[in-house]
Amino acid sequence: MAKVMNQEEMTYDLVVGLGRSGVSMARFLRSIGRRVVATDIDPNRTDEAAALEALGVTVRIGSHDQDVFDRAARIIPSPGIPLTMPYIKKAVEKGVKIQGELDIFAAHNTTKVLAITGTNGKTTTTTLAAEMAQASGLSCFVCGNIGTPLVEYLMADQRKDLVVAEISSFQLDLAEEFKPDVGVLLNISEDHLDRYPDYRAYIASKWSLFARQAGNDTAVLNRNLPGTSIGKDKLASAVLEFASGAELTTGAWIDGQNIRIRTEGTQDTIPTAALKGLPGDHNRENIAAAALAVLAAGGTMAGIKDALASFTALPHRTAFVREIDGVRYYNDSKATNTDAVVRALAAFEAETILILGGREKHTDFTQLIDAVKPRVKLILAIGEASDNIIKTFETVCHVIPCSTMAQAITRAQDAGSPGDIVLLSPACASFDMYANYEARGDDFTTLVNNLGKGKEAAHVS
């Protein structure tokens, strides 16, 4: 599908990628009177193309045209589009401006923003923060990498008290104007090294969330991050820290099953032993970060505690599925890097059968060895990474390759003993076997729910 542009259409915004973010961006730009061209290499984007063309957007799907890139007034790539894409690189070399969705949002937004980034825990913490703020009486619009593009807020009928946004490094890479009133950096570990030249570049991307903050803004930081002591001194904003272990003069820290909060005007304790669906110190850190951020944004301790009392685990994030014959099954399909798996394993003291694998992202599985040794009795290796997993762990614990998730579930039920954990925590992307991590987690959950009592019932695949 292609439409020939006339001379009047040669000054336009070019949106690259017609996933959810790209479609929303094209819609928003049209809503403010911009000429818009949208392009996607996928020929199956026919529904998206038809909807946008009805709004007056010129759409190309199934192929790219360098001339279309070169003639644009600016290029707005969706976050999933690598900036190394040859069409983009050539256009930028010719002087075409490139701009990301964060800066376009920032240019039109007037609402206070609470933004959360980190390698792991972003979605859980974003959801926690939004529910804490709402329980404090603040109306919220939840958006960003969590699923709803930021520009959707600019097209909404009503303004809110607070925009709560999950922000990825891909979004931050093009930010030159975006500045959150409250920014949160949860953690950083190796990830997306197929997208960045090295780990330092990925770290720099995460820290850039705070680059444009001023003295009346707040940065919420994980004190245990390497470089935090140096990095925080470079920030213009007020800094609140959270940590596991050591007591802090100001901030939040994990004290056994409790979270201690100490800020200007607030000194309180959040007990977490009875919380549903938030196992492990990593989730206590997420709670601590969310609480500090919400307090900085105008929330209350009463609202924070009320929200936690009713909060349950999000799907695919160390989510309990079922107990069969004394063995508990957990879906952690969202764990697409090694650090997420380390955190998931640390949440349980029981012996664990770990389903690991998928499509690698330059994954270094040796980073899992110390976490695997004390608690994993069996690894079930799936997907393209199976050979690498076997090579890495063959002297650490027993490893069995499985060609399907169904086979892995069967093997897990055969090997499980009362008190054990079966944990899907893959450390890899899903695209070798599934459309996304949700589909992978849904398959795991369905297969587990279809298991009958007794190990003989597992042999259905």
Residue, then its C-alpha position, 0 to 999 in steps of 0.5 A: m500500500a503506498k500513496v504518491m505524495n504531491q509537492e504540498e505534502m513534502t513538509y511532513d512528520l515521518v512516523v516510523g513503525l506502526g505498532r501501538s506507539g507509532v499509531s498513537m503518535a501519528r494520530f496525535l500529530r494529525s490532531i494538532g494539524r501536522r502533515v503526517v506520513a507513516t511507514d512500516i516494513d510489515p505488509n500486514r499493518t493493513d488495519e492500522a494503515a486504513a485507520l490512519e489514512a481515514l484521518g488524512v495520514t499518508v501511509r506506506i507499508g511493506s517497504h521503505d523508501q529512502d526518499v520519504f525519509d530524506r524529505a521529512a521535516r522530522i523523523i519520529p521513530s517508535p521506541g522499538i525501531p533501532l536508531t541504527m536503521p540505515y534509512i534513518k541514519k542516511a536521512v540524519e546525515k542529510g540534516v533531517k531532524i530526529q525526535g522521540e516521543l518523550d520530547i513531543f510529549a514534553a512540548h505539549n504536556t502541562t501535568k506533573v510527571l512521575a517517571i520510572t525506569g530501570t532494567n527490572g521492576k518498572t511495570t510493577t513499580t509504575t502500577l504500585a505508584a499509580e495505585m498509591a497516588q490514587a489512594s492518596g486522592l490524586s487522579c492519575f494517567v498511567c502510560g509509557n512502556i507499560g502499554t498506553p503511549l504518552v501522547e494518548y494523554l494529550m488527546a484525552d478529554q480530561r486532565k489529571d493530577l499526575v502522569v505516571a509513566e514507565i520509561s524505557s531506555f529506548q525512549l530515553d535515547l532520543a530525549e533532549e527536553f523531557k524532564p520528570d518532576v519525580g524520576v525513579l531509577l530502580n536498578i541497572s543490569e546487563d540487558h539490550l546489549d544487542r541494541y547498545p554498543d556496550y554496557r556503559a552506553y546502556i547505563a548512561s541511557k538510564w541515568s539520562l532520566f535525570a539529566r534535565q531535572a532542576g532543584n525543585d524536582t526529585a530523583v529517587l535512586n537505588r543506593n546500591l547501584p554502582g556509581t550512585s554515590i558519584g552520579k547523585d552528586k551531579l544531579a541538580s534535583a533533590v535526591l531520595e535513596f532507597a536500599s536493602g540493608a543499611e539504615l538511611t538518614t533520609g529515604a527508605w530501607i528494607d529492614g527484614q520484612n519491613i520497609r522504613i520510611r524517613t523523609e522530611g515530615t514523614q517517619d513510618t513503617i510499611p510491614t510487608a509480610a502479609l502482602k499478596g503476590l510481592p515476594g522477595d527483597h526486589n519487590r520490597e525495593n519496588i515498594a520503597a521506591a514507589a512510596l518515596a516517589v508518591l510522597a514526593a509527588g504529593g501522596t500520603m502514607a495512608g494512601i500508600k498503605d491502603a493501596l498495598a493492602s489490596f495490591t496483587a502481583l501483575p501477570h507474568r511477574t513471579a505470579f503464583v499459578r497453582e499448587i499441585d501435589g505440594v509443588r508450587y508453579y510460578n510464571d515469571s515470563k517477564a524475566t527477559n534478562t539474567d538479573a531478573v532471574v537472580r531476583a526471582l530465585a532469591a524470592f524463594e527458599a525452596e528447591t527450584i526447577l527452573i525453566l530457562g531459555g528463549r532468544e538470547k540478547h547477547t545473554d551471559f548465562t554465567q551471571l546466573i551460576d551463583a544464584v543457581k547453585p544453592r537452590v536449583k536442582l534442575i534446569l529445563a532449557i527451551g528455545e534457541a538458547s538451549d545449547n548455550i544453557i547446557k554448556t553453561f550449567e552442565t557442571v552446575c546442576h542437571v540440565i534437560p533440553c525441551s523442545t516445547m513448553a509442554q515438554a518442559i511442564t511434563r519434565a517439571q512435574d516428573a521431577g517435582s517433590p512436595g515443597d519444590i518450586v517450578l519457576l518459568s523465568p527465562a532470562c531471554a526474549s520470547f520471539d523464537m517460540y512466541a509472539n511476546y513474553e505474555a504469550r509465553g507466560d499464558d502458554f505456561t499458565t494454561l499448561v499448568n492449569n490443565l495438569g491433573k493431580g498425580k504425576e501420571a496426569a502430566h503425560v498428555s503432550 
